[in-house]
Structure formats: C-alpha cells, structure tokens
Amino acid sequence: MFFNNWQTIERTLVVGILAYIALVLFLRVSGKRTLSKMNSFDFIVTIALGSTLATILLSKKVALAEGLTAFLVLIGMQYLMTFLSVRSAVFKRIIKAEPDLLFYNGDFIKEAMKKKRILEVEVLQAARTNGISSMKQVEAVVLETDGSISVIKTTEKEEQSTLSNTTKPE
C-alpha cells in the first residue's frame, strides 16, 4: 500500500525524466503557439498532455514509446488545428470564439454580458485594474477569446480600430 518495490520507483524516475524531457522538446519544436494564452481548444490539449504525462508516469501498462506517440498526436493535432484556422475562415469560426463587446461608447451591452455570464462589477473591476477612474474614459470593454477582459481607452479615432473583429451593437 505505501511501498511496492524499488523497481516501480526506478521505473517512475526513469520514465518520468525521459517523458518530461521529450515533452519539453516537443513543445519547443511545435512553437510558441502551443503555449500561448488558452482558448477552449488549447485548454483541452493542455489537460490531455497533463493526463498523458501522468499515465506514462504511473501506469506500467503504458510504455514510454506509446506515451511519446500520444504526445506527438496531441501536439500534431493542435498544430494542424491552428494551421487550418489560419488558412480557413470557416474552420477558424468552428474552433475559435470571437471576442465579444461588453461595453461600448458609454453603454453596457447587457445581452452580451448575460450570454457570456459577465457581471457589470467584473467590467468595472477590469477598468479599475487598468487605472481607469471613470467609464467615460472607456471606449469599449472586450471579452477576449481566452476569457480575459480588455479595456480600450477613449482616444481619437485612428485608421484601424482594435475593435475591428468584434461585433458592435446596432
């Protein structure tokens, strides 16, 4: 119950070290996108990688080669999904969320806030976190695809707004 034998401890150490090194190398080769702020797909891949690592470490039934293959499949699928989403607008809409406006030009967008389960106090907190003392200083508040809340300060209109890919209320 507390200790089986030294052989299982040795296996866990050897396989754990090798699996960890392999995972770090795979992630470095796959690029920064694999480790970026997470959307729902990235979150799933991260959980799956952690689960796979735990299984490799603790299950004698899973050989190191099988676990490393699982890492490669997960990272390869993540790479393929991001590759396709960059090249296909339809595919991008399927796997990626769009940013949502929560506040725009002095008005809270109640319908969007309700749909995304965001409270007005959370929008105000995001403004305070950005050093804003009055919502009159804010042009927009956006719920980003990774779940973070961005606050856009009111400025003179420029050529391309950072709000260009959000849905503005009518």
N, C-alpha and C positions, 0 to 999 in steps of 0.2 A: 504494500500500500504506500509506504513512504519511500521505499527504495527497492528497485528490482534487481539491477546488477550494474556493474561498471560498463558493460558493453553498450547498454542503452544510453548511458551518459556520454560515452565516447562517440556513439553514432550521432547523437543530438549535437554535440560540439562540432564534429567534422562537417556534417551535412548543413548545419546552421551557418557556419562560417562560409562554406562554399556557396550556398544558396544566397546568402546576403551579398557576397562579392559579385555573384552573377547578376543579381537583381540591380545592384548599383550600376554595373557595366551596361546592362540592357537599357536602363533608364537614361544613362548618359548618351548612348548611341541613338536612342529614339528621339532625343531632342528636348528642348525646354518646354514644348507644348504639353508633353506628358505630365509635367509637374506644375503646370500653371494653375491659376485660380480655378476652382472646380465648378463646372456646371453639372447637371444631373448625370450625364454620361461619364464624365471624369470621376465623379464620386463613386459610381458603380465600379469602374475599373480599379480605383484605389482600394475599395473594400475587397474586391476579388483578388487583387495582388496580395493584400494582407492575409486573407483567408488561405490562399495558396501557400504562402510562406509558412504559416502556422501548420498546415497539413504536412508540408515537406519536413518540417522540424519534428513533428510529434507522431507521425504515422509511419510505422515500419513498412506498411504495405505500399507506400509511395516511394519509388526510387528517385534519387536526385535527378536523373535524366528526365523522368516523367514530369517532375516539378518544374524543371527548367523549360521543358517544352510548353508547359502550361503558362509560364511567364511569357514566353515568346508569343504564344497565341493571343494572350490578353493585350500585350503591348502592340503586337501586329494589328489586332482589330482596332485598337484605339488610334493607331497611326492611319489605318485605312479609313476610319470614320472621319477623322479630321481632314485627310486628303480629299475625300469625296465632298465634304461640306464646303471646302474652299473652292471647289470646282463646279459645284452644282447648287443653284439657289433652291431647287426643290428639295434636295437631300438635306441642305442646311436647315430648312424650315422643319423638316421631320425630326432632326435630332437636337436642334438648338432652340432655346427660347429666345424671344425678342425682349429687349429692355422695355419696361413699362413706365410711363409717366404717372407720378403720384400727385404732383403739384405742378401747376403751370400758370404763369402770369398772374399770381395772386390768388389762385383758386385751388383748393384741394380737389382732386378727382376721386370723389367718393366711390364711384362704381369700380374703378381700377383698384382702389385701396381695399374695398370689400372683397373683390375677386382674389386678390393676392394676399389677403389676411394681414394687412398692414394697418396699424393704428396711427391716428394723427400724432399721438405723442412720440411715436417712433420717427416720424418725419421731422418733428421738431427737435428731437434728440440728434438726428443726423445734421441738422442745421447748426445746432449748438456745437457739436463736435468739430464742425468746420469753421468755428469762430464767428458765426453769424448771429447778430443780436435781434434782428427783425426779419420777418419773412418778406418784407418789402425789398430786401437786398437780394432776394432769390428769384431767379427766372424760372427754374424748374428743379424738381427732385425726381430722380430716376431710380427705379428698382432694376439693378443690373442683372444680367443673366446668371451671375454667380451668387446672387442673393444679397450682395452688398447694396447700399443706398448711396447714390452720388448726388451731390448738391451743386447746381450750376448757379453761380452768382450772376446777377443782372449786370450786363455790360452793354456797350454799344454793339449793335448788330454787325457781325462780320460776314465775310463771304460764305463760309460753310459752318453751320452750327454743329455743335457736338450732339444736338438733338435730332439730326437728320434721319437716323434709323429708328426713331421712336414714333409711336402713333400719337399725334396731337389731338386733343379733344376738339370737337367742332362746335 
